[in-house]
Amino acid sequence: MSSMTDIVFLLLIFFMLTSTLVTTNALDLVLPKAKGKTDSNKSISVSINKDLQFFIDKKLVDETNLEQELLTAIGTQENKAIVLRAEEGVPIEKAVSVLDLANRNQIKVVLAVRPK
């Protein structure tokens, strides 16, 4: 029985040590809990691919007309929000231009990232 507890103890120490080495590259945040209901509004996504083409909900949009098309797509929604998806390799200036556009029009932006 004593040898069995030694083995279990060694396994416990092994898993405790290896679990500390496997950490994600994210901040350890305690997020607040919400008591309200979730919004059922359809989210509008703005996507930028590595060819620097802009899309609003899978619809190809010229960069110069992006603001007008986005305002048309949002319409008269009360809580204006978009999801920004930029493909890997897109220059940061393109994503920042969409953030500036949203800031000018008081639109909330959610950045979508793919976990590693």
C-alpha positions in Angstrom: 0.0 0.0 0.0 2.9 2.3 0.8 4.4 1.9 -2.7 1.0 2.7 -4.3 0.7 6.0 -2.5 4.3 6.8 -3.5 3.4 6.3 -7.2 0.2 8.3 -6.9 2.1 11.1 -5.2 4.8 11.1 -7.9 2.2 11.2 -10.6 0.5 14.1 -8.9 3.7 16.1 -8.7 4.5 15.2 -12.4 1.1 16.5 -13.6 1.3 19.6 -11.4 4.7 20.5 -12.8 3.9 19.9 -16.4 0.6 21.8 -16.2 2.4 24.9 -15.3 4.6 24.7 -18.4 1.5 24.5 -20.7 0.1 28.1 -20.5 -1.7 30.0 -23.2 -0.6 33.4 -24.4 -3.6 35.2 -22.9 -4.1 37.3 -19.9 -5.6 35.7 -16.9 -8.7 37.9 -16.5 -11.7 37.4 -14.3 -14.6 38.4 -16.5 -17.8 39.9 -15.1 -20.9 37.9 -15.1 -24.0 39.4 -16.9 -27.5 39.1 -15.5 -29.3 40.4 -18.6 -30.3 38.6 -21.7 -28.1 38.5 -24.7 -28.7 40.7 -27.7 -30.4 38.9 -30.6 -29.2 41.5 -33.1 -27.5 40.1 -36.2 -23.8 41.1 -36.0 -22.3 42.7 -39.0 -18.8 41.5 -39.9 -16.1 43.5 -41.7 -13.4 41.2 -43.1 -10.1 42.1 -44.7 -8.2 39.4 -46.6 -4.6 39.3 -47.4 -5.3 40.7 -50.9 -6.5 43.8 -49.1 -10.1 43.3 -50.2 -12.8 44.5 -47.8 -16.0 42.5 -47.2 -19.2 43.4 -45.3 -20.9 40.1 -44.5 -19.3 38.3 -47.5 -20.1 41.1 -49.8 -17.1 42.6 -51.6 -16.9 46.4 -50.9 -14.4 48.9 -52.3 -12.3 50.5 -49.6 -13.4 54.0 -50.6 -17.1 53.1 -50.2 -16.6 51.1 -47.0 -18.0 53.7 -44.6 -21.1 54.3 -46.7 -21.8 50.6 -47.2 -21.2 49.9 -43.5 -23.7 52.7 -42.4 -26.2 51.3 -44.9 -25.8 47.7 -43.5 -26.1 48.9 -39.9 -29.1 51.0 -40.7 -31.0 52.2 -37.6 -29.8 49.6 -35.1 -29.8 50.9 -31.6 -26.6 49.2 -30.4 -24.3 49.6 -33.3 -21.5 47.0 -33.4 -19.4 45.3 -35.9 -17.0 42.3 -35.8 -13.6 43.1 -37.4 -11.8 40.1 -39.0 -8.4 40.7 -40.5 -6.5 37.9 -42.1 -2.9 37.2 -41.0 -0.5 39.3 -43.0 -2.9 42.3 -43.4 -1.1 45.6 -42.7 -2.2 47.0 -39.4 -3.0 50.3 -41.1 -5.9 48.7 -42.8 -7.4 47.4 -39.6 -6.8 50.8 -37.9 -8.6 52.6 -40.7 -11.7 50.4 -40.0 -11.4 51.2 -36.3 -11.2 54.9 -37.1 -14.2 54.7 -39.3 -16.2 52.9 -36.6 -15.0 55.5 -34.0 -16.2 58.4 -36.2 -19.6 56.9 -36.4 -19.9 55.7 -32.8 -19.9 52.0 -33.7 -18.5 49.4 -31.3 -15.9 47.1 -32.7 -15.2 43.5 -31.6 -11.9 42.1 -32.9 -12.1 38.5 -34.0 -9.0 36.4 -33.6 -8.2 32.8 -34.1 -6.9 31.0 -31.1 -3.5 29.3 -31.5 
